Amino acid sequence: MPTPANARTASTPRTPANPTTRLAMAVIAFAGLGGFLYGFDIGVISGALKFMGDDLHFPQSDAGLIVASVLYGGAVATFFSGSMADRFGRRWSINVSSIVFIVGTLLVMVAGNFHMVLAGRLIEGLGVGIITIVVPLYLAETLPTNLRGRGIALFQLCLTFGIVIGYAVNYALKADAAWREMFGVSLIPAVVFLLGGLFVLPRSPRWLYTRGHEDEARDVLAKTQGSASVEKSLAEMKAVIAEEHARGKGSWRQLFQPGYNKAFLIALGVGVFTQLTGINVLLQFAAPLLNASGLHVAILGSVGIGIVNFVVTIIALALVDKLGRRPLLIFGTAGIVLATAFVGIVQMFFPGTAFTGYATLAGLMAFVVFYAVGPGVVVWLAISEVLPLAIRAKGMSVALCANSLTSALLGNVFMWVVAGVGYSGLFFMFAACTVVYLLIAIFPLPETKGRSLEEIENELFSHNT
């Protein structure tokens, strides 16, 4: 039976803080651009969709497919990204993701019909899908313990900043209906992201060590974590890799074997239920939702939601390595339940009134506050930290593939669900799903604050065999 999280934390010796290095900060900055690209893609489609449909003459009934196409592409990419990262390396995969994203964006910008846009969005989704797997994986394996939480959380901060910029670009260009230029703005950070991967980012020290490049792994550790902790980190890697070899080579079947299945199911549950809060579809359909609720400045309202998301993520970033992952996730999911239930009640009992629009906007802002504090900042950490080394890349692939598929399916059926049960039923559904997420945070999820990946793996494995 697992030991309670507070007892585990109390009994675990603290890892000495590692010095912050310039390369570690460069790793965080450039890898964070991947989160920005993901977020910008979520934000920009919200405002560009209507202008795109008017220009290319496709019906609004196809809008859900345009939104979901990136997510379907992402689901495909997440499924093979882990194996690709294991075979060719984390940094190599980051470079591939930026090139694929640039190609997809260029195709959308020159598209002359619905099918070209759809193809471009699918390719963008492949790039985004690789990013969602490889960047958190790379950060988890490269950053020192004292920066890992904030570094991976910064990926989410950059994601929320990307959403804000996407909304702001929509607002700035809406008068000209310049939807092609809206997408084109993302080429600037995408090119910087590619240049960073080619010329600045080192290879993952843990990947290097598993491939027999011990000297290079030692060099990267010294540059990112400080020379004092290099030998300790190498000794931990050696011990864990020796145990992995004794247990057997990492494989898809291993995800469900004793010692690994608990960690994998936690990661899978976090991946799926993060989307079942409704976060992506609510952000992507924020403007239509607010407009349908009677708010006549819907695009401006969606900008406000994006700004709130970004600001609160900054606060969560400061808390994640102080308070821990579990307390933030419990607080955030509990708040989401209350916020979504509130919007459901507003939509049920006050339809078609001026009050509805402003109350819905207030509820959505409360939703993004709690999401940013909890799931938003914890999801990448939970998935990347709890998985053992042997199944980390493959487990993240499955968990984030399920995450993307869930998001894509929600985006695809969003309008149908609204037509069937109304916005009130939709928000009650999100509230019910988030209750399950809250239970995952309370019971099986371990606390990983201030602990090395090897310490986390040893604990989970010992409690599950």
N, C-alpha and C positions, 0 to 999 in steps of 0.2 A: 504493500500500500504506500503511495507517495507520501513523503514527509511534507507537512504544511510549509508554504512558501516562506513565512516569517521565520520558522525554525531553521530552514535551510540557509537563509540569508545570515542569520545570527551565527550559525556554526561554520560558515565558510570564511576562511581567512581572506582579508582584503588583499587584492593585488596592488603592489606599489604603483603609484601613478607614473606614467611614462612622460618624458618631456615632449612638448609640442614641437614639431619640426616644420620647416618650410615646405618640404615635399609632401608631408601629411596634409597641410593646408591646401596645397595645389591639387592633391588628389580629391579632396572634398569639393573644391571649387569647380574643377573641370567635370568631375563625375556628376555634380549637382546639375550641370547643364542638361544632362539626360532627363532629369525630373522636370526641368523647365519645358523641354520639347513635348513631353507627355502632357503636361498641364496646359500648354498653349493649344495643343490639338483639341483638348476637351473644351476650352473656353471659346476658341474661334468659331467652331461649328455652330454654336448657339445663335450667333448673330448672322453668320454667313449663309445659313441654310435657306432662308426665305429669298434672299437676293439670287442665290444660285438657282433655285427653282424657277424664279421669274425669268431669268436670263436663258436657261437651258430648256425651259418649258416642260418640266416634269411635275407631276401632281404631288401635292403634299402627302398623299398616301405613301409615296416612295421616300419621304423624308426619314422615316425610321430606319430604312435600309442604308441610307447614306451615313447616318449616325452610327449604326451597328457595324458597318463594314470595317471600320478601323478596329473595332473590338473583336470581330471575327478574325481579321488578319493577325491581331495580337494574340488571340488564342492559339492559332496555328504556330506562331513564332515561339510562344512560351513553351510549347510542347517539345520542340527540338533545340531550344536555346541552351538548356542545361547540358545536353550531350555535346553540343558544339563547344560550349565553354570548357568542358572537361577535356575535350580532345585538342582544341587549338589554343586555349587560353582565354582568360577573362578580358585582357586588354585587346586582343585580336577581335573578339566578339563585339566589344564596344565600338571599334572602328567600323565593323560591318554594319552595326545598327545605324550609325550616323549616315553612311553612304546610302543605305536602303531608304532611310527617311528622306534624304535630299532628293532621291529619284522619284519617290512617291509624291512629294510636294510639287516638284516641277511638272509632273504629269497632271496633277489637279489644276495647276495654274494655266496650262495650255489646253485643257479639256474643252471640246466643242459639243459634247453631248453627255447624257446621263451615264452611259456605260464607261466613258473615259474617266469621269469623276469617280465612279465606283471602283475602277481599277486602281486609280491613284490613291484613293483612300485605303484600299486593301493593302497596297504596298506600304503606305505610311504606317498602317497597323502592324505590318511585319517588323518595321523598324522600332516602333514603340514597344512591341512585345518583347523583342530582344533586350531593349533597355530595361524593362521592368524586372527581368530575370538577372541580367548580368551586372548592372550597376550596383544594386544592393549586395549581391554576392561578392563583387569586387571590393566594395567598401568594407564589408564585414571581415574579409580575409586580409586586408591591407592595413587598416587603421589600428592604432594601439587601443588597448582596452578602455582607457579613460576618454577616448574620443569617439569610440565606435558608436555609442548611442546617439550622440549629437551629430556625428557625420552622416549616419544613415537617416536620421530625422531631417537633416538638411536637404536630403533628396526630396522628402515630402514638402519641405518649405519651398524649394525651387519649383516643385510641381504646382503648389498653390499660387506662387508668384506668376507662373506661366498662365494659369487660369485668369488671373487678374489682367495680365497684359493682353491676353486673347480677348477678354471682354472690352478692355479699353480700346484696342484696335478696332473692334466692331463698332464701338460708339463713335470713334474718330472718323471712320470711313463710311458710316451708314448713309450719310447724305448723298454720297456718290454711288451707293450700291456697289462699291468696289470689292467684291468678294474675292477676286483673284489676288489682289494686293493684300487682302487680309491674310491669306495663306502664305503669301510670299515673304512676309515679315519673319517667319520662322526660319528662313534660310540663313539668316545672319548667325543666330546661336548654333544652328546645326553645323555650319562650317567651322565655327570656333571649337565646337565639341569634337569634330573630326581632327582638327589640328592639335588639340590637347591630347587626344588619344595617340596620335602619331609621334609627337615630339616631347610630351611632358610626362604622361602617366607611366609608372613602372609596371612590370608584370606582378601578378599576385604572388607574394612570398610562399603562401601555402601551396598554390598550384606549382610553383617552381620546385618546391621541396619534393612534392609527390612525383615529379618528373626527373628527379635526380640532379637538379641544378642547385646543389646546396650552397655553393659559393655565392651565386647570384641572389638566392633567397636571403642569405646572411647580409648581403650588401643592402638589399631593399629594406630589410628589417632595421638595420642600423640607421638608414636615412629617414625612415618613417616613424620609428619608435624610439630611437636613441640607442647608442651602443650598449648601454648598461643592461638592457633587457633582452639582448639578442640571444645569448646562450640559453636563457630560461625558455624563451619562445621556441627555439629549435629543439630543446629537450622535450617540451610538451608535444610538439608536432611529431617527433620521432616516436614517442610512446604511443600516441593515438594511432599513428599510421601502422605501427607494429600490431596493435590490437585489431585494426581494421583488416590487416592481412590474415590474422588468425581467424577472424570471423568470416572472411570471404570477400572477394572483389565486389565493389558496389554494383548493383544491378537493379533493374526495375522490380524484380521479384523481392528484392531485399527491403523495399519500402514497407512490405506487410509482414516481415519477419519479426519475431520477438526481439526486443532491444531497440528496434527502429520504428515499429508501427505506431507507438504512442506519439512520438515526436512528429511523425508524418501526418497522423490524423489531426493533431493540434494545428499544424501548418495548413492543412487542407481546410479545416473548419474556419480558421481565421481568414483565409483567402476567399472562401465562398460567402461567408456572412458579412464580410466587409462590404461586398457589393449589395447584399440583401438589405443593408440599411437604406439603399436607394440613392447613394451618394452620386454616382456618375450620371444616372438618368435625370436626377433633379438638377444637377449643374448644367447638363446639356440641354434640357428642356426648360430651364429657369424662365427665360423670356416668354415662351408660349404659356407656361403655367401661370405666371403673374398676370399676363394679359387676359387670360381666361377668367382669372379671379377678380378682374375689374381694376387692375392697376395700369393706368394709361402711360406710365413711364417705365414700362417693363424692362427695356434694355438697360436703362439707368439703374433700376432696382437690381438687376443681375450683376452689374458692376459692383454695387454695394455689397452683395453677397460674397463676391470674389475677394473684395478688400478685407472683409471680416474674416474670411477663411485664412487669408495670408497673415494678418496681424496676430490672430490667435495661435497660428502655427508657430510664430516666433516665440510666443510665451511658452508653448508646449516644448519647444526645442530647448529652452533653458531648464525645464523641469524633468526631462526624460532620464537624465543621468543622476538627478538628485532624488526624486521621489520614486523612480522605478517605472517599469513597463506596466505591471499589473494594476497598480492603483489608478494610473491614468486611463487604462482601458476600461476598468470597472466604472469609473466616474463618467467617462465619455459615453459608453453604451447605455448606461442608466439615463443620462440626459437625453440621448437620442430617442429613447422610448417615450419620454415625456413630451418632447418637441413634436414628434410625428403624430402622437395621439392628439395633441392640441390642434394641429392643422387639420387632422381628420374630423375633429369635432366642429371646427370652424366651417369647414366645407360642407358638413352634413346639416348644420342647423342655421347657417347664415348665408345661403347661396344667393348670388346675384346682388349683394349689397355693397355699398362703398366700403363698409367695414371689412368685408371679406378680403379684399386685395391687400390692405395694410396689415391685417392680422396674419394673412398667409405669408407676407414678406417677413414679419416679425418671427413667425414660427420657423421659416426657412433659415433666417439668420441664427436663431437659437440652435437649430439643427447643425449648421456648419460650425458653430462654436464648439459644441460637444463632440462633433466628428473630428475637428482639428485637434482638440485636446486628447482624444482617445484613439479611435481606430486610425485616424490620419497619420499620426506620428508613430504609432506602435506597429502597424501592419507589416512594414518592411523589416522592422527589427524582429518581430515575433517569427516571421517566416524564415529569415536568414540565420537567426541565432539558435533556434531550437533544433535544427536539423543536424545530425551527425555528418562529419566530413564525407564519409563514403557515399551518402545519399543526398548531400546538400544540394548539388546542382540539379539532380534528377527530381528530388522532392520539391524544390522550388519551381521547377518546370511544371509539374503536375498541379501544385497548389495555385500558381499564377495562371496556368491555362484554365483551371476551373474558375478562377476569379474573372478572367476575361470573357469566358463563355457565359457566365452568369450575367455580367454586365451587358454583353451583346444581346442576349435573349431578352433582358429587361428593356433595352433600347428598342428592340424589334417589336415587342408586344405592348409597349408603353401606351400608345394611342388606343389600341384595342381594349386594354384593361380599363383605361379611363372611360371608354365608351360603354363598357359593360358594368362597372361598379362605381364609376365616378371617382373624382379625386379623393373623396372621403374614404372609400374602400381601399384605394391605393395606399394611402398613408396609414390606415389601420393595419394593412398587410406588412408594411415596412416596420411598424412598431412591434408586431408579433415576431417577426424574424429577428429583430434586434434583441428581444428577450432571450432567445436562444444564444445569441452572441454573448450577452451578459453572463450567462451561465458558464460558457466556455472560459471567459476571463476569470470568473470566481473560482472554478474548480481545477481543471487540468493544466492551465497555463502556468508554467514556472516563472519565477522572477529571475532575470538574467543580468540585472544591473551590476556593474563592477566585476564581472567574472569573465574569464577567458573562454573562448569557444570550446577549448578542450575540457575545461572544468564543467561546462554545461553538458557536454556530450557524455562525460563519464557519469554524471549524476543521473541523467535520463536513462542511460543504458543500464545502470545498476538497479534502478527502480522498476525496470520493465523486463527483467529477465528472471 
